[in-house]
Amino acid sequence: QVHLVESGGGLVQAGGSLRLSCAASGRTFSSYAMAWFRQAPGMEREFVAAHRWGGGRTDYYYANSVKGRSTISRDNAKNTVYLQMNSLKPEDTAVYYCAACDTSAIGLFTPTSISQYDYWGQGTQVTVSS
C-alpha cells in the first residue's frame, strides 16, 4: 500500500505561482510512476502531469493546458513529488489530486489515464482569481 497526502493549494491571483507537494509513505519503493490530476466543479477528472521512472522508462508528460508553465519533479530522499505551477489562470481552478502506480505495465503505455493509477491522495484545492 502507498499513502499519498497533498498540500500546497490555496488562493492565488491570475499570473501567480503555486507549488503543490505530495508526500508518499508505505511501499514507496514499489512505485513506477506518479502523476497529478485535477477536477473542476461539474467536470471530469483530467490529467495534468506525470513522471514515470519504472517499467524501463524515465520520462515526463504534461497536459497541453499546462505544458510550458508547469513542472513535475521528485525528491527520493523525502519521498515527495512536486508540481510547480506558474502563470496560473482562472481555468486552473480545481481540486488537485496526486496519484501513484505500482505496476510495471505502465511502462508500456502513455501514463496519462486515471485508470492506470492505483493510489490517490485526498486532494488539495487550488483557486485562481481573475
C-alpha positions, 0 to 999 in steps of 0.5 A, a space after each residue: 500500500 502507498 499513502 499519498 497526502 497533498 498540500 500546497 493549494 490555496 488562493 492565488 491571483 491570475 499570473 501567480 505561482 503555486 507549488 503543490 507537494 505530495 508526500 508518499 509513505 508505505 511501499 514507496 519503493 514499489 512505485 513506477 510512476 506518479 502523476 497529478 490530476 485535477 477536477 473542476 466543479 461539474 467536470 471530469 477528472 483530467 490529467 495534468 502531469 506525470 513522471 514515470 521512472 519504472 517499467 524501463 522508462 524515465 520520462 515526463 508528460 504534461 497536459 497541453 493546458 499546462 505544458 510550458 508553465 508547469 513542472 513535475 519533479 521528485 525528491 527520493 530522499 523525502 519521498 515527495 513529488 512536486 508540481 510547480 505551477 506558474 502563470 496560473 489562470 482562472 481555468 486552473 481552478 480545481 481540486 488537485 489530486 496526486 496519484 501513484 502506480 505500482 505496476 510495471 505495465 505502465 511502462 508500456 503505455 502513455 501514463 496519462 489515464 486515471 485508470 492506470 493509477 492505483 493510489 490517490 491522495 485526498 486532494 488539495 484545492 487550488 483557486 485562481 482569481 481573475 
